[in-house]
Amino acid sequence: MTLVEKINETCDFLRQKGMTAPEFGLILGSGLGELAEEVENAVVLDYADIPNWGRSTVVGHAGKLVYGDLAGRKVLALQGRFHFYEGNPLEVVTFPVRVMKALGCVGVLVTNAAGGIGFGPGTLMAISDHINMTGQNPLIGENLDDFGPRFPDMSNAYTADYRKTAFAVADKLGVKLDEGVYIGVTGPCYETPAEIRAFKTLGADAVGMSTVPEVIVAAHSGLKVLGISAITNHAAGFQSELNHEEVVAVTERIKEDFKTLVKAILAEL
């Protein structure tokens, strides 16, 4: 079965389950999936029940697809994403983005937990651009001409108008929202202090193990993108040790601001 056939099969299945015509896709990272529980008139499916869908194995990722109303918008929310470091091919990692486009989404809100290079724990950072340090690209292979061109422009992968709206909303709410460049690596090990020094030289403000493949595919598909990183720890060399428990703990602390901000942004987009 070709990738396009898989996408069509999955879309048909989701439509039969009542997941029709979403406006926005939400990809919710570590500890941030609780936002999907606020979706009203929700249709909820376990990832395991969806044909051609991946599996999420990371603590803090529920592994459910949620469709319904949030802030007056029809959304399709991923409670947990798929990572390359889990052994997933990039076709699987980015498959939900393809499905979002095929179902009719016009935009995607991508969130993640990230290590801070220019910012400290507890910061919410709107992603202005990214650096792909994974050595991988999800568009390698046959091009999906129905979605986008062979050589897509990545100049505006993160939609400036979406960020402008996000900053206006944050200002109105009194929520501090910073802006910076996200550098994507494969993981699963955290980076070395020397790598972080190199990334800082390259101009990165935050580092993480996701987001870049999904955004590349979103840009290829013509989807508008708003990316928000929750800075959950200092990157290597800025604190004594790194662990996933801290990531989950800090997202727990900032999740209310995060949820309030994302809902208000959705209402304005």
C-alpha positions in Angstrom: 0.0 0.0 0.0 1.4 3.4 -1.0 1.6 6.3 1.5 -1.2 8.1 -0.2 -3.4 5.0 0.0 -2.6 4.7 3.7 -3.6 8.3 4.2 -6.8 7.9 2.4 -7.7 4.7 4.3 -7.0 6.4 7.6 -9.0 9.5 6.7 -12.0 7.3 5.6 -11.8 5.5 8.9 -11.7 8.7 10.9 -14.6 10.2 9.0 -16.7 7.1 9.7 -16.0 7.7 13.4 -17.3 11.3 13.1 -13.9 13.1 12.8 -14.9 15.3 9.9 -13.6 18.7 8.8 -11.2 19.8 11.5 -9.9 23.4 11.2 -6.8 23.0 13.3 -4.5 20.1 14.2 -2.9 20.1 17.7 0.2 18.1 18.4 0.7 18.0 22.2 4.1 17.1 23.6 5.4 15.8 26.9 3.1 16.7 29.8 1.0 19.0 27.6 -1.6 16.5 26.4 -4.1 17.5 29.2 -5.3 20.3 26.9 -7.1 17.7 24.8 -9.2 16.7 27.8 -10.9 20.2 27.5 -12.2 19.4 24.0 -16.0 19.5 24.0 -18.3 17.1 22.1 -15.3 14.9 21.9 -14.7 11.8 19.8 -11.8 9.9 21.3 -9.8 7.1 19.7 -6.9 5.1 21.0 -4.0 5.2 18.6 -4.0 1.4 18.6 -7.4 1.3 17.0 -6.5 3.6 14.1 -5.3 2.0 10.9 -1.8 2.9 9.7 -1.3 5.0 12.9 1.9 4.9 15.1 2.3 4.2 18.8 3.4 6.6 21.5 5.5 5.0 24.3 6.9 8.0 26.2 5.8 8.9 29.7 3.5 11.9 29.5 2.0 10.9 26.2 -1.5 9.4 26.5 -1.7 7.9 23.0 -5.2 9.2 22.0 -6.6 11.1 19.1 -9.3 13.6 20.2 -11.7 15.4 17.9 -14.2 18.1 18.8 -14.6 21.7 19.8 -12.0 23.8 21.6 -12.3 27.6 21.9 -15.0 27.6 19.3 -12.9 25.7 16.7 -13.0 22.2 15.4 -9.7 20.6 16.4 -8.0 17.2 15.9 -5.6 16.8 18.8 -2.8 14.3 19.3 -2.4 13.4 22.9 1.2 12.3 22.4 3.3 12.3 19.3 5.6 9.7 17.7 9.3 10.2 17.9 12.1 9.0 15.6 14.1 7.8 18.7 11.3 5.3 19.5 12.2 3.5 16.3 9.5 5.0 14.2 10.3 5.8 10.5 9.8 9.4 9.7 6.8 8.4 7.6 5.1 7.3 10.8 6.3 10.3 12.8 4.8 12.7 10.3 1.8 10.6 9.2 -0.7 12.5 11.5 0.2 15.8 9.8 -0.6 14.3 6.4 -3.9 13.1 7.7 -4.7 16.6 9.2 -4.1 18.2 5.8 -6.2 15.5 4.0 -9.1 16.0 6.5 -9.2 19.7 5.8 -7.0 21.4 8.5 -5.7 24.9 7.5 -3.3 25.2 10.4 -1.3 23.2 13.0 -0.3 24.1 16.5 2.8 22.1 17.4 4.0 22.0 21.0 6.9 20.4 22.8 9.0 20.2 25.9 12.5 21.6 25.2 15.8 22.3 26.9 16.7 25.9 27.3 19.8 27.4 25.7 18.7 31.0 25.7 15.8 30.6 28.2 15.3 29.0 31.6 12.8 26.5 32.9 9.2 27.6 32.9 9.5 29.8 29.8 7.0 29.5 27.0 8.7 30.2 23.7 7.1 30.8 20.3 9.2 29.1 17.6 10.3 31.6 15.0 12.5 29.1 13.0 14.2 25.8 13.4 17.6 24.1 12.7 17.4 20.5 11.6 20.3 18.6 13.2 18.7 15.2 12.9 20.5 14.3 9.7 17.1 13.1 8.5 14.3 14.5 6.3 10.8 13.2 6.1 10.5 14.2 2.5 13.2 11.9 1.2 11.8 9.4 -1.2 8.9 9.8 -3.7 7.3 13.2 -3.6 3.6 13.4 -2.7 2.6 15.7 -5.6 -0.9 16.1 -4.3 0.4 17.6 -1.1 3.3 19.8 -2.2 6.3 20.4 -4.5 9.5 18.3 -4.7 11.6 21.2 -3.3 9.4 23.1 -0.8 10.4 26.5 0.5 11.1 26.5 4.2 11.5 30.3 4.5 8.2 30.7 6.3 7.7 27.3 7.9 6.5 29.0 11.1 3.7 31.4 10.1 4.5 35.0 11.1 0.8 36.0 11.3 0.1 33.1 13.7 3.0 34.3 15.9 1.8 37.9 15.8 -1.6 36.7 17.0 0.0 34.6 19.7 2.0 37.6 21.1 -1.1 39.8 21.0 -3.1 37.2 22.9 -0.3 36.6 25.4 0.1 40.3 26.1 -3.7 40.6 26.7 -3.7 37.6 29.1 -0.5 38.8 30.9 1.2 35.5 30.0 4.9 35.9 29.2 5.7 34.5 25.7 9.2 34.6 24.4 10.5 33.9 20.9 13.4 31.9 19.6 14.9 29.2 17.4 14.4 25.5 18.1 17.1 23.0 17.2 15.9 19.5 16.6 18.0 16.4 17.4 17.2 12.7 17.2 17.7 11.8 20.9 17.0 9.8 23.0 20.1 10.8 25.0 20.4 14.3 26.1 23.0 16.4 24.5 26.6 16.9 25.7 27.7 20.3 27.1 30.0 20.6 24.0 27.0 20.0 21.7 25.0 22.7 23.5 27.8 25.2 23.2 27.9 24.4 19.5 24.1 24.8 19.2 24.3 28.2 21.0 26.9 29.3 18.5 24.6 28.3 15.7 21.9 30.5 17.1 19.6 28.0 18.8 17.5 29.1 21.8 16.0 25.7 22.7 16.7 22.1 21.9 14.4 19.1 21.6 13.8 15.7 20.0 10.7 16.3 18.0 8.7 18.9 16.0 11.2 19.5 13.1 10.0 16.5 11.0 6.3 17.4 11.6 6.9 21.0 10.6 8.8 20.1 7.5 5.8 18.0 6.4 3.3 20.7 7.4 5.2 23.3 5.3 5.3 20.9 2.4 1.6 20.4 2.7 0.8 24.1 2.8 -0.3 24.1 6.4 0.2 27.2 8.5 2.1 26.5 11.7 2.4 27.9 15.2 5.1 26.2 17.3 5.3 26.7 21.1 8.1 25.2 23.2 7.7 24.7 27.0 11.2 25.2 28.3 11.3 22.5 31.0 15.0 22.4 31.9 18.4 24.1 31.2 20.2 22.3 28.5 23.4 20.3 29.2 26.2 22.4 30.8 23.8 24.8 32.3 22.6 22.5 35.2 24.2 19.5 36.9 22.1 16.7 35.4 19.2 16.1 33.1 16.2 13.8 33.5 12.7 13.2 32.1 11.1 13.5 35.5 12.0 17.1 35.7 10.5 17.7 32.2 7.2 16.3 33.4 7.3 18.2 36.7 8.0 21.6 35.1 5.3 21.1 32.4 2.9 20.3 35.3 3.8 23.7 36.8 3.3 25.8 33.7 0.4 23.8 32.1 -2.3 26.2 33.2 -0.7 29.2 31.5 0.0 27.0 28.5 -3.6 25.8 28.2 -5.1 29.2 28.7 -2.8 30.7 26.1 -3.4 28.0 23.4 -7.2 28.2 23.8 -7.1 32.0 23.6 -4.9 31.8 20.5 -7.2 29.3 18.8 -10.1 31.6 19.3 -8.3 34.4 17.5 -6.7 32.5 14.6 
